[in-house]
Amino acid sequence: MARTKVIEKTTEEKAGSFSFRIKIGENEAEIRGTYDEVTKTIENLPNMVPNIQKALESLKPKTIATLTVKTEAQPKSASEEPAQGFPKISATTNCKEAILKVLGTAWGKWRPRTVEELKEVMTVNGLKYSDRILSESLNTLANKGMLRRWNTNTGFVYILAEDKNADLGEEQQ
């Protein structure tokens, strides 16, 4: 007889308070009420889901940003492009300094530059750095936050980080 009372109590609790939880994509909803209310709601769920998704979609933060950078295909050799299009920089003590000077010019600021473009500028300015030294210098400057870097359909592109533009100008004076 004691067992009968426990079962009756559990049934009463279920009838008085029942919940159902469903997860749709990133969103989760919980339905609470009496057992009958929840089961009726579940039966109507196919009609409700589109409205729930629409309501939750409007609450979702819009933090996705797309940045498209188009780069031009580079000629196979520096001799195919006129040298006057490249900036002239003063003598430097190392590759990192040369990169910062080149990207600090109007040529380097108006759009992100590829490694190939930077190599050509170095050559035009009489600076001979190996591909390894140039790549390591670009990686170091990007990791330090002095350059911004991202991958495009033609490879990585580089531009001075915005907060470093002012600092670079102060150091050169």
C-alpha positions in Angstrom: 0.0 0.0 0.0 2.9 2.3 0.6 4.0 1.8 -2.9 0.6 2.9 -4.2 0.9 6.3 -2.4 4.4 6.9 -3.9 3.1 6.2 -7.4 0.0 8.5 -6.9 2.2 11.3 -5.6 4.6 11.0 -8.6 1.6 11.1 -11.0 0.2 14.2 -9.3 3.6 15.9 -9.6 3.8 15.0 -13.3 0.3 16.3 -13.9 1.0 19.5 -12.0 4.5 20.3 -13.3 5.9 18.9 -16.5 8.6 20.2 -18.8 9.9 19.5 -22.2 13.2 20.8 -23.7 14.1 21.0 -27.4 17.2 22.2 -29.1 17.1 23.5 -32.7 20.5 24.5 -34.0 22.1 26.8 -31.5 18.8 27.6 -29.8 17.0 25.7 -27.0 13.5 26.1 -25.8 11.7 24.6 -22.8 8.0 24.1 -22.5 6.5 23.9 -19.0 3.1 23.3 -17.7 0.8 20.5 -16.9 1.3 17.3 -18.7 -1.7 17.9 -20.9 -0.7 21.5 -21.7 2.8 20.4 -22.7 1.7 17.5 -24.9 -0.8 19.7 -26.7 1.9 22.2 -27.3 4.2 19.5 -28.6 1.5 18.4 -31.0 1.4 22.0 -32.3 5.2 22.2 -32.4 5.5 21.8 -36.2 3.4 25.0 -36.6 5.4 26.9 -33.9 9.0 26.1 -34.8 9.2 28.5 -37.8 7.9 31.3 -35.6 10.3 30.4 -32.8 13.2 30.3 -35.2 12.2 33.7 -36.6 11.9 35.2 -33.2 15.3 33.9 -32.0 17.0 34.9 -35.3 16.1 38.5 -34.6 17.8 38.3 -31.2 21.0 36.8 -32.5 23.9 39.3 -32.6 25.1 40.2 -36.0 28.9 40.0 -35.5 29.9 38.4 -38.8 31.8 40.7 -41.0 33.2 39.9 -44.5 36.2 41.7 -45.8 37.1 41.2 -49.5 40.5 42.3 -50.7 41.2 42.1 -54.4 44.8 41.9 -55.4 46.2 42.1 -58.9 48.2 39.4 -60.4 51.8 40.4 -60.4 54.1 40.3 -63.4 56.7 37.6 -63.5 59.6 39.9 -63.1 60.2 43.4 -61.8 61.4 44.6 -65.2 57.9 44.1 -66.7 56.5 46.8 -64.4 57.9 50.4 -64.3 59.9 51.2 -61.3 58.4 54.6 -60.9 55.3 53.0 -59.5 57.2 51.9 -56.4 58.2 54.1 -53.5 61.7 55.1 -52.7 62.9 54.6 -49.2 66.0 55.7 -47.3 68.7 53.2 -46.3 67.6 50.8 -43.5 69.5 48.7 -41.0 67.3 45.6 -41.3 64.4 44.0 -43.2 61.8 44.8 -40.6 62.7 48.5 -40.7 62.5 48.4 -44.5 59.1 46.8 -44.5 57.7 49.4 -42.0 59.1 52.2 -44.2 57.6 50.8 -47.4 54.2 50.2 -45.9 54.3 53.7 -44.3 54.5 55.3 -47.7 51.4 56.3 -49.7 52.0 53.2 -51.9 51.8 51.0 -48.8 48.9 52.6 -47.1 46.3 52.7 -49.9 45.8 48.9 -50.0 47.3 45.8 -48.5 50.4 44.5 -50.3 51.4 40.9 -51.2 54.8 39.4 -50.4 55.6 39.5 -54.1 54.9 43.3 -54.2 57.1 43.9 -51.2 59.9 41.8 -52.7 59.8 44.0 -55.9 59.9 47.2 -53.9 62.9 46.0 -52.0 64.6 45.1 -55.2 63.9 48.4 -56.8 65.3 50.1 -53.7 68.5 48.0 -53.9 67.7 45.9 -50.9 68.6 42.3 -51.1 66.7 40.2 -48.6 66.1 36.4 -49.0 62.6 35.1 -49.2 63.1 33.5 -45.8 64.3 36.8 -44.1 61.4 38.7 -45.7 58.8 36.1 -44.6 60.2 35.9 -41.1 60.3 39.7 -40.8 56.6 39.9 -42.0 55.6 37.2 -39.5 57.4 38.9 -36.6 55.8 42.3 -37.4 52.4 40.7 -37.7 52.7 38.8 -34.5 53.8 41.9 -32.7 50.7 43.7 -34.0 52.6 46.2 -36.1 51.2 44.8 -39.3 47.8 43.4 -40.1 47.8 40.2 -42.2 45.2 38.1 -43.8 44.9 35.5 -46.5 43.5 36.2 -49.9 43.1 34.3 -53.2 46.6 35.5 -54.1 48.3 34.7 -50.8 48.8 36.7 -47.6 48.6 40.5 -47.8 50.0 43.0 -45.3 49.3 46.6 -44.2 50.4 48.7 -41.3 48.2 48.2 -38.2 46.1 51.4 -37.7 47.4 52.1 -34.2 51.0 51.8 -35.3 50.7 54.4 -38.1 51.0 57.3 -35.7 53.9 55.6 -33.8 55.9 55.0 -37.0 55.6 58.7 -37.9 56.8 59.8 -34.5 59.8 57.4 -34.6 61.0 58.7 -38.0 61.1 62.3 -37.0 
